[in-house]
Amino acid sequence: MYKITEKAALNPTVTKMVIEAPLIAKKAKPGQFIIVRPFEDSERIPLTVAGYDREKGTVDIIFQIVGGTTMELNSLEVGQSVHDFVGPLGRATEVEGLKKVCVVGGGVGCAIALPIARELHEQGCVVHSVVGFRSKDLLILEDEFRACSDELRVMTDDGSYGTKGVVTAALDELVAAGNQYDLVITIGPLIMMKFVVKTCQKHGLKSIVSMNPIMIDGTGMCGGCRLTVGGETKFACVDGPDFDGDLVDFDEAMARGTMYRPFEAKAREKACN
Ligand code: FES
């Protein structure tokens, strides 16, 4: 059992939890993920490591309350425990040797982007961050991004905070201002990542995307998280979650993502009753 030591609502639908898990805290790196099962009979869900404290032996997770299992997880309070917390899984984001990077996060994907931006900043890389949200009330982690970014652009769809517009408009502007990046790292909704990759291609920039499909075992056995990358089948849990943006078949990934909606609706119903 893994004790919850802190819990905070970052916005009405996104929660941060700090979990006591010393062995995972010792090894975790940005980009890796955890498989969580709130209760013994819950489904297993992957959540990316949003931070860790190696001395305290804790791991941060940030999740959006969207389905049955995240509702169950959110029902737990400080002092209670999650039943399973397995990881770190997946490959860490490769950040070594990068000198100037643009990190583009969308919505709750910003929770995954933040530890990567931090790691880049700590190794002396120039970090420009672009974060996008639907509106001001969904904004998360602004101060944390500001602390590890040489430049931060906040975008909202409705213009209620920062600049009105999509993240790709900010990326276009940064490039037009003369910024050249070794790499653009993007994490967020599939449709956003697809268009960030297209924008990078237009500017001749390399991109890495963090894929977060449905996962079951998290060990490459079940095939649930498969994707087509460069014409080959890859498993996000063991080959990723990061992939070369130019090679990912986003349309297929989006179609697969919708296959599970009826099951998710049932799970949500069960969690609500
Ligand atoms: Fe089962 Fe990746 S989650 S193969």
Residues whose N, C-alpha, C, O or C-beta is under 5 A from the ligand:
A	BS01	FES	I214 M215 I216 D217 G218 T219 G220 M221 C222 G223 G224 C225 F235 C237
